[in-house]
């Protein structure tokens, strides 16, 4: 399992530099106690890049995050960073821009891999099942997961100001992630717990609600949708508090 105690020196240094800017007031910390007795799935809003970074820096213990597979591939990661920060990178000369982009990409991939992530591949059912299979094995091994089930934002044009303004919106959830609950029950005969989390960038806070258990009724489609709806409602409530 990934552990902050085993981070490489470069990663520890970068995390130390970032931590002051992502330190959050944690509300509902007592709702994390369930993770001491059994593996859980932390379900968090995305909020552009702030949500994942802040969650990783503030959640206690160990966990494996779901990460877009593009961010673990050098070429694709570089393309994402270049698109996201195009307006900033464009200020440099081409040579310097390429050097900055290469070093940034290397650093991002090193940090993400240090958390032993589970790649999320956008594509067909085979790719989805690979993500779910890896997730199930991690849970059975006793490792917590951190996932961000919101639908992706619309096409991004590099306007960071507009993206910052829109980041507070909570997009609808894919219900596919709830397959993990069904698969975990079939493997262990135990109800998997999902912990809803909302990170508020403006208030510098992380709100945590009591866990929601995956319930089985015999109708797996309905069970997955019920879980997705419950978690979305819980996170929406924290967002509006």
LODRENMAR-38922 format. One record per residue (C-alpha): x, z, y; chain; residue number from 0; residue in three letters. Coordinates in Angstrom, 3 decimals, padded with zeros to 6 digits. Example, Ala and Ser with C-alpha at 12.3 -4.5 7.8 and 13.67 -1.06 7.14 Angstrom:
REM residues 2
       px       pz       py chaine num residu
  012.300  007.800 -004.500      A   0    ALA
  013.670  007.140 -001.060      A   1    SER
END
This chain:
REM residues 241
       px       pz       py chaine num residu
  000.000  000.000  000.000      A   0    UNK
  001.113 -000.645  003.561      A   1    UNK
  002.339  002.388  005.414      A   2    UNK
  003.529  002.895  008.954      A   3    UNK
  006.321  005.080  007.561      A   4    UNK
  007.954  002.038  006.002      A   5    UNK
  007.891 -000.379  008.939      A   6    UNK
  011.078 -002.274  009.625      A   7    UNK
  013.033 -001.273  012.773      A   8    UNK
  011.890 -004.307  014.790      A   9    UNK
  008.256 -003.679  013.931      A  10    UNK
  008.545  000.025  014.771      A  11    UNK
  010.065 -000.840  018.139      A  12    UNK
  007.361 -003.355  018.999      A  13    UNK
  004.613 -000.977  017.929      A  14    UNK
  006.136  001.753  020.089      A  15    UNK
  006.061 -000.609  023.056      A  16    UNK
  002.469 -001.681  022.454      A  17    UNK
  001.003  001.714  021.519      A  18    UNK
  000.734  003.109  025.114      A  19    UNK
 -001.431  000.122  026.071      A  20    UNK
 -003.730  000.448  023.053      A  21    UNK
 -004.058  004.213  022.751      A  22    UNK
 -007.745  004.997  022.376      A  23    UNK
 -010.003  008.007  022.623      A  24    UNK
 -011.483  008.343  019.139      A  25    UNK
 -015.161  009.322  018.953      A  26    UNK
 -016.540  010.341  015.567      A  27    UNK
 -013.198  010.996  013.896      A  28    UNK
 -014.967  013.205  011.352      A  29    UNK
 -016.582  010.081  009.893      A  30    UNK
 -013.182  009.011  008.561      A  31    UNK
 -013.016  011.924  006.121      A  32    UNK
 -014.712  009.835  003.445      A  33    UNK
 -011.516  007.774  003.164      A  34    UNK
 -009.703  010.753  001.658      A  35    UNK
 -011.825  010.761 -001.484      A  36    UNK
 -012.282  007.070 -002.198      A  37    UNK
 -011.270  003.677 -000.766      A  38    UNK
 -013.414  002.414  002.091      A  39    UNK
 -013.847 -000.740  004.129      A  40    UNK
 -013.452 -000.342  007.887      A  41    UNK
 -015.726 -002.860  009.643      A  42    UNK
 -014.699 -003.473  013.245      A  43    UNK
 -015.577 -005.746  016.153      A  44    UNK
 -012.972 -008.320  017.090      A  45    UNK
 -012.946 -008.461  020.897      A  46    UNK
 -010.475 -011.363  021.104      A  47    UNK
 -007.017 -010.087  020.035      A  48    UNK
 -007.518 -006.571  021.390      A  49    UNK
 -009.758 -005.307  018.574      A  50    UNK
 -007.390 -005.984  015.669      A  51    UNK
 -004.337 -004.699  017.544      A  52    UNK
 -006.070 -001.534  018.752      A  53    UNK
 -007.588 -000.838  015.330      A  54    UNK
 -004.247 -001.216  013.568      A  55    UNK
 -002.556  001.077  016.106      A  56    UNK
 -005.196  003.815  016.031      A  57    UNK
 -006.697  004.011  012.552      A  58    UNK
 -005.024  006.765  010.522      A  59    UNK
 -003.670  006.416  007.029      A  60    UNK
 -003.007  003.180  005.214      A  61    UNK
 -005.108  000.042  004.928      A  62    UNK
 -004.802 -003.675  004.360      A  63    UNK
 -006.301 -005.844  007.099      A  64    UNK
 -008.013 -009.164  006.648      A  65    UNK
 -005.977 -011.694  008.638      A  66    UNK
 -006.753 -015.331  009.415      A  67    UNK
 -004.425 -017.228  007.083      A  68    UNK
 -003.336 -019.460  009.961      A  69    UNK
 -001.588 -016.473  011.523      A  70    UNK
  000.590 -016.111  008.425      A  71    UNK
  001.736 -019.738  008.385      A  72    UNK
  004.492 -020.558  010.870      A  73    UNK
  003.224 -023.999  011.923      A  74    UNK
 -000.417 -022.972  012.204      A  75    UNK
  000.386 -019.656  013.872      A  76    UNK
  002.480 -021.476  016.459      A  77    UNK
 -000.423 -023.840  017.171      A  78    UNK
 -002.849 -020.937  017.631      A  79    UNK
 -000.506 -019.097  020.001      A  80    UNK
  000.207 -022.285  021.936      A  81    UNK
 -003.519 -022.954  022.367      A  82    UNK
 -004.363 -019.366  023.252      A  83    UNK
 -001.607 -018.923  025.814      A  84    UNK
 -001.275 -022.533  026.916      A  85    UNK
 -001.784 -021.756  030.596      A  86    UNK
  001.008 -019.184  030.519      A  87    UNK
  003.446 -021.155  028.398      A  88    UNK
  002.913 -024.266  030.482      A  89    UNK
  004.759 -022.585  033.342      A  90    UNK
  008.036 -022.800  031.416      A  91    UNK
  010.178 -025.854  030.909      A  92    UNK
  009.572 -027.617  027.604      A  93    UNK
  012.827 -026.315  026.129      A  94    UNK
  012.166 -022.716  027.129      A  95    UNK
  008.524 -023.005  026.092      A  96    UNK
  009.541 -024.097  022.602      A  97    UNK
  012.044 -021.241  022.337      A  98    UNK
  009.534 -018.626  023.508      A  99    UNK
  006.863 -020.019  021.206      A 100    UNK
  009.209 -020.005  018.204      A 101    UNK
  010.364 -016.422  018.777      A 102    UNK
  006.839 -015.207  019.452      A 103    UNK
  005.570 -016.858  016.285      A 104    UNK
  008.379 -015.328  014.215      A 105    UNK
  007.625 -011.875  015.591      A 106    UNK
  003.865 -012.120  015.079      A 107    UNK
  004.262 -013.204  011.458      A 108    UNK
  006.771 -010.430  010.740      A 109    UNK
  004.447 -007.776  012.160      A 110    UNK
  001.366 -009.058  010.346      A 111    UNK
  003.162 -009.352  007.010      A 112    UNK
  004.400 -005.793  007.385      A 113    UNK
  000.794 -004.643  006.948      A 114    UNK
  000.493 -006.450  003.616      A 115    UNK
 -002.525 -008.412  004.872      A 116    UNK
 -005.158 -010.169  002.830      A 117    UNK
 -005.307 -013.807  004.023      A 118    UNK
 -008.710 -015.135  005.025      A 119    UNK
 -008.781 -018.882  004.476      A 120    UNK
 -011.421 -020.882  006.300      A 121    UNK
 -012.840 -023.346  003.841      A 122    UNK
 -014.823 -023.653  000.662      A 123    UNK
 -016.086 -021.141 -001.851      A 124    UNK
 -012.822 -021.133 -003.830      A 125    UNK
 -010.880 -019.857 -000.799      A 126    UNK
 -013.536 -017.264 -000.049      A 127    UNK
 -013.468 -015.987 -003.603      A 128    UNK
 -009.677 -015.664 -003.472      A 129    UNK
 -009.992 -013.410 -000.415      A 130    UNK
 -012.699 -011.349 -002.107      A 131    UNK
 -010.721 -011.094 -005.344      A 132    UNK
 -007.625 -009.811 -003.543      A 133    UNK
 -009.800 -007.367 -001.620      A 134    UNK
 -011.396 -006.042 -004.788      A 135    UNK
 -008.031 -005.510 -006.455      A 136    UNK
 -006.762 -003.653 -003.386      A 137    UNK
 -009.783 -001.344 -003.395      A 138    UNK
 -009.507 -000.661 -007.121      A 139    UNK
 -005.868  000.258 -006.485      A 140    UNK
 -007.104  002.831 -003.956      A 141    UNK
 -006.263  000.974 -000.737      A 142    UNK
 -008.599  000.848  002.252      A 143    UNK
 -009.478 -002.437  003.949      A 144    UNK
 -009.907 -003.369  007.611      A 145    UNK
 -012.128 -006.378  008.265      A 146    UNK
 -013.654 -008.196  011.243      A 147    UNK
 -016.811 -010.002  010.040      A 148    UNK
 -017.981 -011.549  013.328      A 149    UNK
 -018.572 -015.278  013.488      A 150    UNK
 -015.706 -016.982  015.334      A 151    UNK
 -015.933 -017.587  019.061      A 152    UNK
 -016.648 -021.060  020.366      A 153    UNK
 -013.781 -023.438  021.055      A 154    UNK
 -011.155 -021.776  023.220      A 155    UNK
 -009.642 -023.766  026.085      A 156    UNK
 -006.839 -021.389  027.044      A 157    UNK
 -008.755 -019.673  029.843      A 158    UNK
 -007.719 -016.050  029.247      A 159    UNK
 -009.818 -014.726  032.133      A 160    UNK
 -013.033 -016.164  030.706      A 161    UNK
 -012.068 -015.062  027.194      A 162    UNK
 -011.457 -011.536  028.504      A 163    UNK
 -014.936 -011.485  030.064      A 164    UNK
 -016.602 -012.736  026.889      A 165    UNK
 -014.631 -010.525  024.506      A 166    UNK
 -017.041 -007.627  024.932      A 167    UNK
 -019.866 -009.569  023.355      A 168    UNK
 -020.638 -008.697  019.755      A 169    UNK
 -021.169 -011.879  017.765      A 170    UNK
 -023.358 -012.045  014.668      A 171    UNK
 -021.829 -011.171  011.293      A 172    UNK
 -021.096 -013.265  008.266      A 173    UNK
 -022.896 -011.576  005.394      A 174    UNK
 -020.347 -012.947  002.908      A 175    UNK
 -018.027 -009.963  003.323      A 176    UNK
 -020.676 -007.782  001.657      A 177    UNK
 -019.842 -009.500 -001.646      A 178    UNK
 -017.055 -006.929 -001.878      A 179    UNK
 -019.639 -004.183 -002.275      A 180    UNK
 -021.342 -006.019 -005.114      A 181    UNK
 -018.051 -006.824 -006.838      A 182    UNK
 -016.788 -003.257 -006.479      A 183    UNK
 -019.997 -001.866 -007.990      A 184    UNK
 -019.807 -004.293 -010.913      A 185    UNK
 -016.184 -003.281 -011.560      A 186    UNK
 -016.403  000.498 -011.021      A 187    UNK
 -020.129  001.365 -011.061      A 188    UNK
 -019.522  003.152 -007.755      A 189    UNK
 -021.059  002.480 -004.352      A 190    UNK
 -018.468  001.184 -001.902      A 191    UNK
 -018.525  002.751  001.557      A 192    UNK
 -018.290  000.646  004.726      A 193    UNK
 -017.329  002.457  007.943      A 194    UNK
 -018.659  000.820  011.159      A 195    UNK
 -016.241  000.928  014.103      A 196    UNK
 -016.608 -000.271  017.681      A 197    UNK
 -013.614 -000.607  019.982      A 198    UNK
 -014.484 -000.555  023.676      A 199    UNK
 -011.666 -002.122  025.657      A 200    UNK
 -013.036 -001.112  029.057      A 201    UNK
 -013.453  002.543  028.088      A 202    UNK
 -010.329  002.627  025.928      A 203    UNK
 -012.290  004.185  023.092      A 204    UNK
 -012.901  003.759  019.387      A 205    UNK
 -016.330  004.882  018.173      A 206    UNK
 -016.821  005.540  014.468      A 207    UNK
 -020.215  005.929  012.796      A 208    UNK
 -020.962  007.507  009.404      A 209    UNK
 -020.250  005.208  006.458      A 210    UNK
 -022.899  002.926  005.001      A 211    UNK
 -022.965  002.615  001.205      A 212    UNK
 -023.579 -000.664 -000.566      A 213    UNK
 -026.953 -000.237 -002.269      A 214    UNK
 -027.991 -002.198 -005.337      A 215    UNK
 -031.624 -003.205 -005.853      A 216    UNK
 -031.174 -006.025 -008.349      A 217    UNK
 -031.403 -008.667 -005.628      A 218    UNK
 -027.776 -009.241 -004.652      A 219    UNK
 -028.575 -011.602 -001.782      A 220    UNK
 -030.949 -009.095 -000.221      A 221    UNK
 -028.477 -006.247 -000.810      A 222    UNK
 -025.687 -008.111  000.973      A 223    UNK
 -027.902 -009.036  003.911      A 224    UNK
 -029.180 -005.466  004.170      A 225    UNK
 -025.640 -004.116  004.349      A 226    UNK
 -024.571 -006.696  006.929      A 227    UNK
 -027.630 -005.940  009.078      A 228    UNK
 -027.097 -002.170  008.861      A 229    UNK
 -023.470 -002.430  009.916      A 230    UNK
 -024.273 -004.840  012.736      A 231    UNK
 -026.990 -002.494  014.002      A 232    UNK
 -024.646  000.503  013.862      A 233    UNK
 -021.890 -001.286  015.791      A 234    UNK
 -024.403 -002.657  018.298      A 235    UNK
 -025.661  000.878  018.954      A 236    UNK
 -022.135  002.136  019.593      A 237    UNK
 -021.506 -000.800  021.911      A 238    UNK
 -024.566  000.072  024.007      A 239    UNK
 -023.955  003.828  024.154      A 240    UNK
END
